[in-house]
């Protein structure tokens, strides 16, 4: 591994996880052909050849979700650009790093800790994206934080760009989490991309979905626009390709779906994330949730006057899937529809796969349950999500649906309105730069107003997200 001379990127995200990207040239790009019924890959036949490829099919048994998910998901009405060569449907930082790798002609490798090892299939059949155990910089990964002296931002503090290039660095660390500073965010500027393009190995640490800012880098913008004419479909297309549930996860998903959701005429997903119980006590959140789903007619009112429903063989059934760390919301909604019939005559079933009580870190079964619930939510017809929740972003992206977003409560008051429909399927980049540098100079700017396809997020007003351009 140490003998490799091709430039690479390593990216560490929040869980933790490491991604490595290596530069290749355009005529050596790995073209990926994806679909749910059949997946093929153009694979290098001769290591010394730049244009000789052979087709190989993935063994279906190694990743059942690759072939069976078409049986559970609605056919997507969102078409890929022909420019992508049908780049198919394959969680937020990984997707960002993958797209950055693709658009800058680099190759992606990832390192999963044990708590993430069994979540996904390999996205690329007959090959691996996992970082080799003998990767030469691996023993330094735990040192990478905002104080690391050889991060790009910290090096800019003491050196100018030319001085950095004169050092001919073999690797560079990019610190891109939510708490990075303005020097770190120079990553999003054109002149700094030109510098980074000359560095063989890049190590990225991030907990953000930074794809929106890639669309503001002039050298990347044209290619990205060709790849994604529908701007709100970027994560949807990447996620369905990159994040295929492992056979273990797929078994949990399909067994729950077939047992509780499959026979419903309509499925409603409720994703409830409470960040501060003092500011958002249970009854206030419950009142807000009900105000949202009843006003938007996602769920029916209950009839407390007539406690029976007429006998009928053609009852309409709705299944409510509750995804929350807590069981109180599930119990409340279940009892509401058990103790009184719905005013519409619909039969309502309420289900919750798990309730962990609190968020576990470094727990592989906790992560497995979360991954299963994201996928189950993505199979729902309508979705209600919580503000700021990346859990909800992934579910809406996988499902390709615009959710109703519950506003964050303020001053222990129930928001009015309780929720609003998202203007895009895309996740939010919560902490983007506060300036733009497209003209070559860094200028304080509102990134949500620069171009028609980037707007402020509904749930984090200083964040930005990709949206479709309305003619």
C-alpha positions as CSV (number, residue, x, y, z in Angstrom):
1,X,0.0,0.0,0.0
2,X,2.8,2.4,0.8
3,X,4.2,2.1,-2.7
4,X,1.1,3.7,-4.2
5,X,1.8,7.0,-5.8
6,X,-1.7,8.1,-6.9
7,X,-3.2,11.0,-5.0
8,X,-5.8,10.0,-2.4
9,X,-8.2,11.5,0.1
10,X,-9.0,10.2,3.5
11,X,-12.2,11.3,5.1
12,X,-13.2,10.8,8.7
13,X,-16.8,11.5,9.6
14,X,-18.8,11.6,12.8
15,X,-19.4,7.9,13.6
16,X,-16.3,7.7,13.3
17,X,-15.4,6.6,9.8
18,X,-12.5,7.1,7.4
19,X,-12.7,7.6,3.7
20,X,-9.8,7.6,1.3
21,X,-10.0,9.0,-2.2
22,X,-7.3,8.6,-4.9
23,X,-7.0,10.7,-8.0
24,X,-7.3,9.0,-11.4
25,X,-7.6,10.6,-14.8
26,X,-10.8,11.1,-16.7
27,X,-10.2,8.4,-19.3
28,X,-9.7,5.9,-16.4
29,X,-12.9,6.8,-14.6
30,X,-14.7,3.8,-13.1
31,X,-18.2,4.0,-14.7
32,X,-20.9,2.5,-12.6
33,X,-24.1,1.0,-14.0
34,X,-26.8,0.7,-11.3
35,X,-30.3,-0.6,-11.1
36,X,-32.4,-2.7,-8.7
37,X,-32.9,-5.8,-10.9
38,X,-29.4,-6.0,-12.3
39,X,-26.1,-4.4,-11.5
40,X,-22.9,-4.6,-13.6
41,X,-19.6,-2.8,-13.3
42,X,-16.9,-2.0,-15.8
43,X,-13.8,-3.5,-14.2
44,X,-10.2,-3.0,-15.3
45,X,-9.0,-6.1,-17.1
46,X,-5.4,-5.3,-17.4
47,X,-3.6,-3.3,-14.7
48,X,-1.4,-1.8,-17.4
49,X,-4.2,-0.9,-19.8
50,X,-6.1,2.3,-19.6
51,X,-9.0,1.3,-21.9
52,X,-9.6,-2.4,-21.5
53,X,-12.6,-3.4,-19.4
54,X,-14.6,-6.5,-18.7
55,X,-18.2,-6.9,-17.4
56,X,-18.8,-8.9,-14.3
57,X,-22.0,-9.5,-12.5
58,X,-22.3,-9.4,-8.7
59,X,-23.4,-12.6,-7.0
60,X,-27.0,-11.8,-5.9
61,X,-26.7,-13.7,-2.6
62,X,-24.0,-11.5,-1.2
63,X,-26.3,-8.4,-1.2
64,X,-30.0,-9.2,-1.4
65,X,-31.1,-5.6,-1.0
66,X,-29.4,-4.7,-4.3
67,X,-31.9,-6.9,-6.2
68,X,-34.9,-7.1,-3.9
69,X,-35.4,-3.5,-2.9
70,X,-37.4,-2.9,-6.1
71,X,-40.1,-5.1,-4.6
72,X,-40.5,-2.7,-1.7
73,X,-39.8,0.8,-3.0
74,X,-42.1,2.7,-5.3
75,X,-40.6,3.3,-8.7
76,X,-38.8,6.6,-8.6
77,X,-40.3,9.3,-10.8
78,X,-37.0,11.2,-10.7
79,X,-34.8,10.4,-13.7
80,X,-31.1,10.4,-13.8
81,X,-29.1,12.5,-16.2
82,X,-27.8,10.5,-19.2
83,X,-24.5,12.2,-18.4
84,X,-24.2,9.9,-15.4
85,X,-24.2,6.7,-17.4
86,X,-27.1,5.6,-15.2
87,X,-25.2,6.1,-11.9
88,X,-27.8,4.4,-9.7
89,X,-29.2,4.6,-6.3
90,X,-26.6,3.9,-3.8
91,X,-25.2,8.5,5.1
92,X,-24.3,12.3,4.8
93,X,-20.6,12.9,5.0
94,X,-19.8,9.7,3.1
95,X,-22.1,10.8,0.3
96,X,-20.4,14.2,0.3
97,X,-16.9,12.7,0.2
98,X,-17.9,10.3,-2.5
99,X,-19.3,13.0,-4.8
100,X,-16.2,15.2,-4.1
101,X,-14.0,12.2,-5.1
102,X,-16.1,11.5,-8.2
103,X,-16.0,15.1,-9.4
104,X,-12.3,15.6,-8.8
105,X,-11.3,12.3,-10.3
106,X,-10.4,10.6,-7.1
107,X,-11.1,7.1,-5.8
108,X,-12.9,6.5,-2.5
109,X,-12.0,4.2,0.3
110,X,-13.6,4.0,3.8
111,X,-12.8,2.7,7.2
112,X,-15.7,1.5,9.3
113,X,-15.3,0.9,13.0
114,X,-16.9,-2.3,14.4
115,X,-20.2,-0.5,15.2
116,X,-20.7,0.1,11.5
117,X,-19.2,-3.0,10.0
118,X,-22.4,-4.9,9.3
119,X,-24.7,-2.1,8.1
120,X,-24.0,-2.0,4.4
121,X,-23.2,-4.1,1.4
122,X,-20.2,-3.2,-0.6
123,X,-21.6,-0.6,-3.0
124,X,-19.3,-1.7,-5.9
125,X,-19.8,-5.4,-6.9
126,X,-16.7,-7.6,-7.1
127,X,-14.5,-5.0,-5.4
128,X,-14.2,-3.2,-2.0
129,X,-14.3,0.4,-0.8
130,X,-12.8,-0.5,2.6
131,X,-9.4,1.0,3.6
132,X,-6.6,-1.6,3.8
133,X,-5.5,-2.6,7.3
134,X,-1.9,-1.5,6.5
135,X,-2.8,2.0,5.2
136,X,0.3,4.0,6.1
137,X,-1.4,7.0,7.8
138,X,-3.9,4.9,9.8
139,X,-2.1,5.2,13.1
140,X,-2.5,9.0,12.9
141,X,-6.2,9.2,12.4
142,X,-7.0,9.6,16.2
143,X,-4.7,12.7,16.2
144,X,-6.7,14.5,13.6
145,X,-8.7,17.3,15.3
146,X,-8.9,21.1,15.0
147,X,-5.5,21.5,16.8
148,X,-3.6,19.2,14.4
149,X,-0.7,21.3,13.2
150,X,-0.7,19.9,9.7
151,X,-4.3,20.6,8.9
152,X,-4.8,22.7,5.8
153,X,-6.4,25.5,7.9
154,X,-3.7,25.6,10.5
155,X,-0.9,25.5,7.9
156,X,-2.6,28.5,6.2
157,X,-2.3,30.3,9.5
158,X,1.5,30.2,9.3
159,X,2.2,29.8,5.6
160,X,0.8,31.2,2.3
161,X,-0.3,28.9,-0.5
162,X,3.0,28.9,-2.3
163,X,4.9,28.0,0.8
164,X,2.6,25.0,1.3
165,X,3.2,23.8,-2.2
166,X,7.0,24.3,-1.9
167,X,6.8,21.8,1.0
168,X,5.5,19.3,-1.5
169,X,3.3,17.6,1.1
170,X,2.5,14.0,0.5
171,X,-0.8,14.3,2.5
172,X,-3.0,17.0,3.8
173,X,-5.7,16.9,6.6
174,X,-8.9,18.8,5.9
175,X,-11.0,19.6,9.0
176,X,-14.6,20.1,7.9
177,X,-16.9,19.4,10.8
178,X,-19.5,21.8,12.2
179,X,-17.0,23.6,14.4
180,X,-14.3,24.4,11.8
181,X,-13.1,27.9,11.3
182,X,-12.9,30.3,8.4
183,X,-9.4,29.0,7.4
184,X,-10.7,25.4,7.2
185,X,-13.6,26.6,5.1
186,X,-11.2,27.9,2.4
187,X,-11.6,24.3,1.2
188,X,-14.7,25.6,-0.7
189,X,-12.7,28.3,-2.6
190,X,-11.5,27.8,-6.2
191,X,-7.9,28.8,-5.6
192,X,-7.6,26.4,-2.7
193,X,-9.1,23.5,-4.7
194,X,-6.3,24.1,-7.2
195,X,-3.8,23.7,-4.4
196,X,-5.4,20.6,-3.0
197,X,-5.6,19.0,-6.4
198,X,-1.7,18.8,-6.4
199,X,-1.6,16.9,-3.1
200,X,-1.5,13.1,-3.3
201,X,-3.4,12.2,-0.1
202,X,-6.2,14.2,1.5
203,X,-7.6,13.3,4.9
204,X,-11.1,14.7,5.4
205,X,-12.9,14.8,8.8
206,X,-16.5,15.9,8.6
207,X,-19.9,15.5,10.1
208,X,-21.6,17.7,7.5
209,X,-23.5,17.3,4.3
210,X,-21.3,19.7,2.4
211,X,-22.4,19.0,-1.2
212,X,-24.3,22.3,-1.6
213,X,-21.1,24.2,-1.3
214,X,-19.5,22.0,-4.0
215,X,-22.0,23.5,-6.4
216,X,-20.5,27.0,-5.7
217,X,-17.0,26.0,-6.8
218,X,-16.6,27.2,-10.4
219,X,-14.3,24.3,-11.5
220,X,-16.8,21.8,-10.3
221,X,-20.1,23.5,-11.0
222,X,-20.5,22.7,-14.7
223,X,-19.8,19.0,-14.2
224,X,-22.2,18.8,-11.2
225,X,-24.9,20.5,-13.2
226,X,-24.6,18.0,-16.0
227,X,-24.7,15.1,-13.5
228,X,-27.7,16.4,-11.5
229,X,-30.1,18.4,-13.6
230,X,-32.6,17.8,-10.8
231,X,-30.8,19.4,-7.9
232,X,-33.0,18.0,-5.2
233,X,-32.1,14.4,-6.2
234,X,-28.4,14.5,-5.5
235,X,-28.5,12.7,-2.2
236,X,-31.4,10.4,-3.3
237,X,-29.3,9.1,-6.2
238,X,-26.1,8.8,-4.2
239,X,-27.7,7.2,-1.2
240,X,-29.6,4.5,-3.1
241,X,-26.3,3.5,-4.7
242,X,-23.8,3.7,-1.8
243,X,-25.9,2.6,1.1
244,X,-27.4,-0.8,0.4
245,X,-28.5,-2.6,3.6
246,X,-26.4,-5.7,4.4
247,X,-28.2,-9.0,4.4
248,X,-28.5,-8.8,8.2
249,X,-30.1,-5.4,8.0
250,X,-32.2,-6.3,5.0
251,X,-33.7,-9.3,6.8
252,X,-34.7,-7.1,9.7
253,X,-36.2,-4.5,7.3
254,X,-38.2,-7.0,5.2
255,X,-39.5,-9.1,8.2
256,X,-40.9,-6.0,9.9
257,X,-42.3,-4.6,6.7
258,X,-44.1,-7.8,5.8
259,X,-45.4,-8.4,9.3
260,X,-46.8,-4.9,10.0
261,X,-46.7,-2.5,7.0
262,X,-47.2,-4.5,3.8
263,X,-51.0,-4.9,4.0
264,X,-51.7,-1.2,4.7
265,X,-53.3,0.9,1.9
266,X,-51.1,3.8,3.1
267,X,-48.0,4.0,5.4
268,X,-47.2,7.2,7.4
269,X,-43.8,7.6,8.9
270,X,-43.3,9.7,12.1
271,X,-39.7,10.4,13.0
272,X,-39.5,12.1,16.4
273,X,-36.1,13.5,17.7
274,X,-36.0,15.5,20.9
275,X,-32.7,17.3,21.5
276,X,-33.7,19.0,24.8
277,X,-36.4,17.6,27.0
278,X,-36.6,20.8,29.2
279,X,-37.3,22.9,26.2
280,X,-39.4,20.3,24.5
281,X,-41.4,18.3,27.1
282,X,-43.4,15.3,26.0
283,X,-46.9,16.7,25.9
284,X,-45.8,19.8,24.0
285,X,-44.1,17.7,21.3
286,X,-47.1,15.3,21.2
287,X,-49.5,18.3,20.7
288,X,-47.3,19.7,18.0
289,X,-47.1,16.3,16.2
290,X,-50.9,15.9,16.3
291,X,-51.4,19.4,15.1
292,X,-49.2,18.7,12.1
293,X,-50.6,15.4,11.0
294,X,-54.3,16.4,11.5
295,X,-54.0,19.8,9.9
296,X,-52.2,18.3,6.9
297,X,-54.7,15.4,6.8
298,X,-52.0,12.8,7.0
299,X,-54.0,11.1,9.8
300,X,-57.7,11.2,10.6
301,X,-59.4,12.7,13.7
302,X,-60.9,10.2,16.2
303,X,-64.6,9.9,16.7
304,X,-65.3,10.1,20.5
305,X,-69.1,10.1,20.0
306,X,-69.4,6.8,18.1
307,X,-67.2,4.1,19.5
308,X,-67.9,1.5,16.9
309,X,-67.4,1.4,13.1
310,X,-69.8,-0.2,10.6
311,X,-68.9,-3.7,9.6
312,X,-67.3,-3.8,6.1
313,X,-65.0,-6.0,4.1
314,X,-63.4,-3.1,2.3
315,X,-61.9,-1.1,5.2
316,X,-59.1,1.2,4.3
317,X,-56.0,0.5,6.5
318,X,-53.3,3.0,7.4
319,X,-50.1,2.0,9.2
320,X,-48.2,4.5,11.3
321,X,-44.5,3.8,11.8
322,X,-43.1,5.6,14.8
323,X,-39.3,6.1,14.9
324,X,-38.1,7.5,18.2
325,X,-35.7,6.7,21.0
326,X,-38.8,6.9,23.4
327,X,-41.9,4.7,23.6
328,X,-44.3,7.4,24.9
329,X,-45.2,8.8,21.5
330,X,-46.0,5.4,20.1
331,X,-48.1,4.5,23.2
332,X,-50.0,7.8,23.0
333,X,-50.9,7.4,19.3
334,X,-51.7,3.7,19.7
335,X,-54.1,4.3,22.6
336,X,-55.7,7.2,20.7
337,X,-56.7,5.0,17.8
338,X,-57.5,2.0,20.0
339,X,-59.9,3.7,22.4
340,X,-61.9,5.5,19.6
341,X,-62.4,4.8,15.9
342,X,-61.3,7.3,13.2
343,X,-63.8,9.7,11.9
344,X,-63.1,8.5,8.3
345,X,-63.7,4.8,9.1
346,X,-60.1,4.0,8.4
347,X,-58.4,1.3,10.5
348,X,-55.2,2.6,12.0
349,X,-52.3,0.4,13.1
350,X,-49.4,1.9,15.0
351,X,-46.0,0.3,15.2
352,X,-42.6,1.0,16.6
353,X,-39.6,-1.2,15.8
354,X,-37.5,-0.1,18.8
355,X,-37.1,2.4,21.6
356,X,-33.6,2.6,23.0
357,X,-34.3,5.4,25.5
358,X,-31.1,7.3,24.7
359,X,-28.6,7.5,21.9
360,X,-25.8,4.9,22.1
361,X,-22.4,5.6,20.7
362,X,-20.1,2.8,19.5
363,X,-22.9,0.3,19.8
364,X,-23.3,-1.8,16.7
365,X,-26.8,-3.1,17.5
366,X,-28.0,0.4,18.2
367,X,-26.7,1.5,14.9
368,X,-28.2,-1.5,13.2
369,X,-31.7,-0.6,14.6
370,X,-31.3,3.0,13.5
371,X,-30.3,2.0,10.0
372,X,-33.3,-0.4,9.8
373,X,-35.6,2.3,10.9
374,X,-34.2,4.8,8.4
375,X,-35.0,2.3,5.7
376,X,-38.5,1.5,7.0
377,X,-39.3,5.2,7.1
378,X,-38.1,5.5,3.6
379,X,-40.7,2.9,2.5
380,X,-43.6,5.1,3.9
381,X,-45.9,7.0,1.6
382,X,-45.8,10.2,3.7
383,X,-43.2,11.3,6.2
384,X,-43.0,13.7,9.1
385,X,-39.5,14.4,10.4
386,X,-37.9,16.5,13.2
387,X,-35.9,19.7,12.6
388,X,-32.1,19.3,12.5
389,X,-32.3,15.5,12.4
390,X,-29.9,13.8,10.1
391,X,-31.8,10.6,10.8
392,X,-34.8,12.1,9.0
393,X,-32.6,13.5,6.2
394,X,-31.4,10.0,5.4
395,X,-35.0,8.5,5.4
396,X,-36.3,11.2,3.1
397,X,-33.4,10.9,0.8
398,X,-33.6,7.1,0.5
399,X,-37.4,7.4,-0.1
400,X,-37.2,10.3,-2.5
401,X,-40.0,12.1,-0.7
402,X,-40.4,15.7,0.6
403,X,-41.3,15.4,4.3
404,X,-43.3,17.6,6.6
405,X,-40.8,19.1,9.0
406,X,-41.7,19.7,12.6
407,X,-40.5,23.2,13.7
408,X,-38.1,23.3,16.7
409,X,-40.1,24.5,19.8
410,X,-38.9,27.8,21.3
411,X,-39.5,29.1,24.9
412,X,-41.5,26.0,25.7
413,X,-44.2,27.1,23.3
414,X,-45.8,24.8,20.6
415,X,-44.9,26.3,17.2
416,X,-47.7,27.6,15.1
417,X,-47.8,26.4,12.4
418,X,-46.6,23.0,13.8
419,X,-44.8,22.0,10.6
420,X,-44.2,22.8,7.0
421,X,-43.6,20.8,3.8
422,X,-40.0,20.7,2.8
423,X,-39.2,22.5,-0.5
424,X,-36.6,19.8,-1.4
425,X,-35.7,16.2,-0.7
426,X,-32.1,17.2,-0.1
427,X,-30.5,17.3,3.4
428,X,-29.4,20.6,4.9
429,X,-25.7,21.7,5.1
430,X,-26.1,23.1,8.7
431,X,-22.9,25.1,8.9
432,X,-21.8,26.4,5.5
433,X,-19.2,29.1,5.0
434,X,-20.3,32.7,5.8
435,X,-18.6,34.0,2.7
436,X,-18.3,33.3,-1.0
437,X,-15.1,33.3,-3.1
438,X,-16.3,32.5,-6.6
439,X,-14.8,35.7,-7.9
440,X,-11.3,34.8,-6.5
441,X,-11.7,37.0,-3.4
442,X,-13.3,36.1,-0.1
443,X,-16.4,38.2,0.4
444,X,-19.0,38.0,3.2
445,X,-22.2,36.7,1.6
446,X,-25.5,35.0,2.1
447,X,-25.0,31.7,0.3
448,X,-28.7,31.0,0.3
449,X,-29.2,33.9,-2.2
450,X,-26.3,33.5,-4.7
451,X,-27.8,31.0,-7.1
452,X,-31.4,29.8,-7.8
453,X,-30.8,26.2,-6.8
454,X,-29.4,26.8,-3.3
455,X,-31.7,28.1,-0.7
456,X,-31.9,28.3,3.1
457,X,-33.1,25.3,5.0
458,X,-36.5,25.2,6.6
459,X,-35.2,23.7,9.9
460,X,-31.9,25.6,10.1
461,X,-32.3,29.0,8.6
462,X,-28.5,29.7,8.4
463,X,-28.0,26.4,6.7
464,X,-28.3,25.8,2.9
465,X,-29.7,23.1,0.7
466,X,-30.1,22.2,-2.9
467,X,-33.5,22.8,-4.5
468,X,-35.0,22.4,-7.9
469,X,-35.3,25.6,-9.9
470,X,-38.9,26.6,-10.4
471,X,-39.5,28.0,-13.9
